[in-house]
Amino acid sequence: MAIVDDKDQKERTEAQPVDALDLSAGPSHLEVPGEIAQGAAGGDQAERGAAITFGATKYVHAAFFAVGILAAFLSSKILGGAWTHLAEWPAAVRALPQLVAFSEEQRDTYCLVGGAVIGAVGVLQAYRKEGVRTWADEVATELARVSWPNREAVFNGTLVVIVASAIAAVYVAVLDRFWSFLTTWVYGA
């Protein structure tokens, strides 16, 4: 096990490339170096302050928002389906006659509001948990480190997959025809 002193640590930090992510402030304060350089060189720092402060965290907030919308939609559909199912069940209608007191449009409206409340409460509860937020920040940090392929690389990769799939399909089709011919010739038909 090596002992690291302050001089070694300083040399390592000076040797790090300029375009690496600044992770010293933790995952909730990510800064993309390109944005920092652009903010310092061109444009008002106050304008770019929010973008620099949020960094990859804005994607975490967007993901929580998207999950909230999805949860609200699914909850409203489940509530609507359950309400409709219960309204068609005679024993439930006898026990709770208010099930059929509302029209289909009113049911949909109430279910949409109920689903929105369920989605908002669920996302807020998840957001308040430190472990969930930390995990989401770590995912955003890792995704910010990914070097995504450019358009040409994606096009070439897709072309290779399509051509290889076509060749494999033709090969399997030829083998199938050959074995079909061979079994017909051997067994007679």
Residue pairs with C-beta under 8 A, 6 or more apart in sequence:
18 33
19 33
19 34
20 33
21 30
21 31
21 32
21 33
21 141
21 144
21 145
22 30
22 31
22 33
22 36
23 30
23 141
25 31
27 57
27 134
27 137
27 138
27 140
27 141
28 57
28 133
28 137
29 53
29 55
29 57
30 55
30 56
30 57
30 137
30 140
30 141
30 144
31 52
31 53
31 55
32 52
32 55
32 56
32 144
35 48
35 51
35 52
35 55
36 52
38 48
39 45
39 48
39 49
39 51
39 52
51 58
54 61
55 144
56 137
56 140
56 141
56 143
56 144
57 137
57 140
59 140
59 143
60 133
60 136
60 137
60 139
60 140
63 136
64 123
64 126
64 127
64 136
65 123
67 123
67 126
68 119
68 120
68 122
68 123
69 119
70 119
71 115
71 118
71 119
71 122
71 123
72 112
72 115
72 116
72 118
72 119
72 120
73 115
73 119
74 115
75 114
75 115
75 118
75 119
76 108
76 111
76 112
76 114
76 115
76 116
77 111
77 115
78 115
79 111
79 114
79 115
79 118
80 107
80 108
80 111
83 99
83 107
83 111
84 107
86 92
86 93
86 96
86 99
87 93
87 99
87 100
87 107
92 99
93 99
93 100
102 110
126 132
127 133
149 157
